[in-house]
Amino acid sequence: MPIEPRTIVETSGPPAAEAGGVLTIDLAAIAANWRALSERAAPAECGAVVKADGYGLGLEPVARTLRAAGCRTFFVAQLAEGRRLRMHDRESAIYVLNGLLPGTAAAYAAHDLRPVLGSVAEVNEWIAFRASADWRGGAAMHVDTGMNRLGLTFREAAALAERDVAVRAGVDLLMSHFAVSEDAAHPLNARQMGLFRDLRALYPGLRASLANSSGIFLGPDAHHDLVRPGVALYGANPTPGHANPMRACVRLEARVVQVRAVTEGDTVGYGAAWTARRPSRIAVVAAGYADGFLRSAGATDRRREGADATVAGRRCLVAGRISMDLLAIDVTDCDEGVPRRGDLVTLIDDDIGIDQVADRAGTIAYEILTSLGRRYARVYRK
Ligand SMILES: *Cc1c(COP(=O)(O)O)cnc(C)c1O
């Protein structure tokens, strides 16, 4: 369906007619997803995780949209991302999840960013900086409850609680992170929630945040004061195995460079890995793994079901390996003369969702989103 020009708010990248593909990002859907998560989490506050360039969809347009929807607390992974976000948003609270790298405390203060302190060493460095620079800005303290990635151990957090360290470090948020919240029945969820409750008791009065996207769907016991959704904002299903409650936000179309005929027994693409089982028509389109269309979504004789594409309303399959800049689609079942050189075929939309693309590529929607290429014509619509 063509996009009404009045709904386009921003474009970037090459002109659509010259680009190998057109990536359309539906900002209204991102806002609607935030509002839906916000309602589900209420009375807890709903923040937003916009790390990795807003999960690949563009930090500035995504954050601007979320701010307009009512979001006031943002999480990024790295200091540079926080600095970039701060240039466009002078008011929101911005937490940096990867924490404090040695010697960077002054940069946090300069941009009014809040480190998520993930070890005793980071807590001590932040306290020393705050004292020497007379900085009053806040920070989060991340305590591990079972992920074993970042965070103080429970014992360390308990020991610091006795020394009133949270006040000296300006900690305004107690945080932990689920390891397996997308699997609601996994026993680790209950264990993490129990540990986090105990942890809160050691820090009475401190705001607390535990839930990512899927964690929000574990129910009110997971919500605490602030939830931190990322991937669900961008349309991925936070409840695998159940209907996706989120709206799709991404549409990817790629340009047909040429259509060629192959005879039965011919192979298509690198590795000669896919053999035509009948006289076939193959559409070669200008998107490849360098555009984030992962090579693992290709098809071979052993595994015929690679990624799907929609060509003039008909579902087709990728044929053969995905190249760096191109991929091939078996369009034999399309009407005669369809598609034509220059047409767009659809690789991701409401029907071919990011979770399905991920599944065919043997990965997760997070990786599909954050891999979306930089060579597409990008169209932001409201
Ligand atoms: C990335 C991240 C999130 C967001 O997770 P989603 O599963 O994308 O909702 C929340 N908290 C932390 C600590 C993270 O690293």
The ligand as a MOL file (V3000), in Angstrom:
LIG
                    3D

  0  0  0     0  0            999 V3000
M  V30 BEGIN CTAB
M  V30 COUNTS 15 15 0 0 0
M  V30 BEGIN ATOM
M  V30 1 C 18.1740 -4.2200 26.8140 0
M  V30 2 C 17.7280 -4.1320 28.2150 0
M  V30 3 C 16.3780 -3.9250 28.5310 0
M  V30 4 C 15.2860 -3.9920 27.4930 0
M  V30 5 O 15.0460 -5.3540 27.2070 0
M  V30 6 P 13.9080 -5.8050 26.1730 0
M  V30 7 O 13.9170 -7.2830 26.3030 0
M  V30 8 O 14.3360 -5.3290 24.8370 0
M  V30 9 O 12.6370 -5.1860 26.6150 0
M  V30 10 C 16.0440 -3.6920 29.8550 0
M  V30 11 N 16.9940 -3.6980 30.8290 0
M  V30 12 C 18.2880 -3.9440 30.5560 0
M  V30 13 C 19.2720 -3.9660 31.6810 0
M  V30 14 C 18.7020 -4.1860 29.2610 0
M  V30 15 O 19.9910 -4.4440 29.0030 0
M  V30 END ATOM
M  V30 BEGIN BOND
M  V30 1 1 1 2
M  V30 2 1 2 3
M  V30 3 2 2 14
M  V30 4 1 3 4
M  V30 5 2 3 10
M  V30 6 1 4 5
M  V30 7 1 5 6
M  V30 8 2 6 7
M  V30 9 1 6 8
M  V30 10 1 6 9
M  V30 11 1 10 11
M  V30 12 2 11 12
M  V30 13 1 12 13
M  V30 14 1 12 14
M  V30 15 1 14 15
M  V30 END BOND
M  V30 END CTAB
M  END
